[in-house]
Amino acid sequence: MTDPSEQPPGGGRRHRLRRPRPDAAPAPDDTALHAHLRAARTEFESQVERARADFEEANERIKARTGRDLILAILIGLAIGVVLLLSLIIWKPVFLVFALAAVGLGLFELTRAMQGSGRRVDLAPQLAGGAALVLSGWFLSAWLHWVVLIAVVILVIVWRLLGQMVVHDGRRHRDVADDVLAGGLMQLYVSFLASLCVILLRQDHGEYWVLAFIIIAVAADTGAYITGLTLGRHPMAPRISPKKTWEGFAGAVAAALIAGVLLALFMLNLPWWAGLVIGAVILATATIGDLGESMIKRDLGIKDMSSWLPGHGGVLDRLDSILPSAGGALALYLLLTPLVVS
């Protein structure tokens, strides 16, 4: 006999849990739900793939027309903008590091481009002179800054002449003169204009003016790019820059003036008409800088100064419109600051 204590509860009846059979068919509602989810997922993946294909096709058309990769250009532009904005907002001297790096890279690119075209330009005095001009713009007075500029140009010229005397390879006097002229102009074009931006930065509320003129220059460039891409038909300066059109320039005008008015009212505390003046001046200097660099690249026989910034070209390709605008912005600051609304 079995001990009653060993029997399971319930009077000796063993209750077994019923497990569903492995081959049991799912409920009709579950089958319909799974089928619906699979269909929705397939449709979503198809839509994503179609959208990606359309975007890549549009990007290839833009790249074929402009020679730029739109996606990389946007991402790199945003990254540079964030770094620039943080350097101006957090602590102004941080922008000095940004300026030194930009000038150094720009001079390096231009030196390599000059050397590739047969001109003899010395990198060491170019980099030293660029750093000296940027730092003097921050630490020294205005008249001492001019002294540094003259000293830097003399350094570049003497260095090249001494180098030519040491080599003594029979280079023609005209070629030597071209080398000296190119080296001196590099300091005026890159280093001196960048130092004007640093001088503007160190003024009271100068960081807002620096940010404002850069925003206007970028807005003008973006307006010209979008309008020229969509509506451009009539070349503006085909011998200098074949892809620039009058329609693109009209877009740049509209973008620069709108940005100037908004920045004058909400950031610089100036009357709205002062924003029109600022927008017009920065547009003019940015356009001159853009066309000027295009002439330099055309003379050197290159498309971009370098390929360091995919979608943009080189560092100097991004500074072409900003460098001349620094001088215009500094002049506007001195003229319009008395109009600031307190």
Secondary structure by P-SEA (a helix, b strand, c coil): ccccccccccccbbbbbbbccccccccaaaaaaaaaaaaaaaaaaaaaaaaaaaaaaaaaaaaaaccccaaaaaaaaaaaaaaaaaaacccaaaaaaaaaaaaaaaaaaaaaaaaaacbbbbaaaaaaaaaaaaaaaccccaaaaaaaaaaaaaaaaaaaaaaaaaacccccaaaaaaaaaaaaaaaaccaaaaaaaaaaaaccaaaaaaaaaaaaaaaaaaaaaaaaaccccccccccccccccaaaaaaaaaaaaaaaaaaacccccccaaaaaaaaaaaaaaaaaaaaaaaaaaaaaccccccccccccccccccaaaaaaaaaaaaaaaacccccccc
